[in-house]
Amino acid sequence: MRAGVLWYVWSYRTGHLGLKKYNMSSPQILTRSESEEPTLSRSLRPRHISMITIGGIIGAGLFVGSSVAIAAAGPAIILSYLLTGTLVLLVMRMLGEMAVEMPEVRSFTEFTRAAMGNWAGFTVGWLYWYFWIVVIPVEAIAGAGIIHNWIPTLEVWEIGVVLMALMTSVNLMSARAYGEFEFWFSSIKVAAIITFIIVVGAYVFGFRSPTGPTFSNIVAYGGFAPKGAFAVLAAVTTVIWSMMGAEVVTIAAAESPEPARAVAKMTSSIIGRIVLFYIGSVLVVVCALPWIKVVPGESPFTLALDQVHVPYASTIMAAVILTAVLSCLNSSFYIASRVLFVLASKGDAPRWLVHTNKRHVPARAVLLASVLGMAGVVAAIISPSVVFAFFVNASGAIIALIYLSIGVAQVRTRKARERAGKPAPALPMWLFPWLSYAAIAGMSMVLIAMALTPEHKLEFRASAISVTVALLAYWLTRRLRRS
């Protein structure tokens, strides 16, 4: 879901705790007993959870942001997507293991609290919330820009305000309303990708192609890896943002009848979706047209459809991209409000945010996200290259850091389990601990690459400021509580 952010940011810039210590009713974590806490609904059905997961890994970064990656690595970008998909798969498997073993946890950010203490839960929770608060105005402006091209009589800020109001209303209705909207948004994206693969794939195999099969495009323009192996590895820092968002399932599953089962099912089936939606679609793109024709910032999907002579290709892709943007905007409100709700229930945010309405929606958290998102829209209009650009850059490396913390949390909780003599988890991480270490090393390498790569260095430094602020905030709140 971070996918859309990648594209739009680019355009703007041409103490050890074991499992048994994580007690939901502990006075160190909650000030009231669990039975007295406002509860979220259980209204999301399996079809909602399934499509929320798919929507989490399909965004504008696939439809448009992939152009930056293809231009950077050539046809070998397929390997970059494969490497990145493997990393995401390992992270999701680790999340699945912890989610099944701790079904009472309502946000995956709380796994770090269970493994590393309250400081980790506070820091990771607030950083994740901040990440999605920044996404809200980014996606609102992006969607408004697309609609403005169709209806130029309306100003971008006017359309942005309408989109914000619409998604705020949807999320205030109920979790079921959010799930229904996301189900149909994701269904459109899935249908679009499958249709694209079939239509362009047929052209690649020679159907309606004047020169027969076009597989030679993979090696005809400088070879399969025209910019070398290093470019393939470096492209992971770009590709990884387009695949992030699958972790949303662990948040949405908390409002389903069987959270642990929903997470286990989704984390086990995500690899097939990555192969189909990302590797499959990018493969047919680089086979259908010369990679040197791909222009960073312009949809390679549109270029491929033009190559196949599909009428109104640009209009079709604009509609699909708008759907992806609205899907991300819808989910941004949902995620930000639920993460803030959990932080408030742990005492890490004001207690009044724990309040839910009669439909068990944390309405105050939703409205706060809406107000801050609207402020972001104003900042994007007034100061797109200074204030707003800093906020967006300051969230650039946060997801990679959060994924890294997930890996550390999984290793610590699993080792604590083994020291306690407990049986293996119901959904164990493969080849533990080696694949867990591999995932941690992979995310560490992504962060190091961001720090050393010129186009990502600014994001890394700004994100470091965000992390420092979060850690200082925890230290300050702890001092205030003690005094």
Secondary structure, DSSP 8 states (H G I E B T S, - for coil): -HHHHHHHHHHHT-----GGG--TT-TTT-SS-GGGS--------HHHHHHHHHHHH-SHIIIIIHHHHHHHHGGGHHHHHHHHHHHHHHHHHHHHHHHHH-TT-SSTTHHHHHHH-HHHHHHHHHHHHHHHHHHHHHHHHHHHHHHHHH-TTS-HHHHHHHHHHHHHHHHHH-HHHHHHHHHHHHHHHHHHHHHHHHHHHHHHTTTT-TTS--GGGGTTTT-SSTTHHHHHHHTHHHHHHHHTTTTHHHHHGGGSS-HHHHHHHHHHHHHHHIIIIIIIHHHHHHHHS-GGG--TTS-HHHHHHHHTT-TTHHHHHHHHHHHHHHHHHHHHHHHHHHHHHHHHHTTSS-GGGG---TTS--HHHHHHHHHHHHHHHHHHHH-TTTHHHHHHHTTTTHHHHHHHHHHHHHHHHHHHHHHTT----SS--TTTTHHHHHHHHHHHHHHHHHHHSHHHHHHHHHHHHHHHHHHHHHHHHHHHHH-
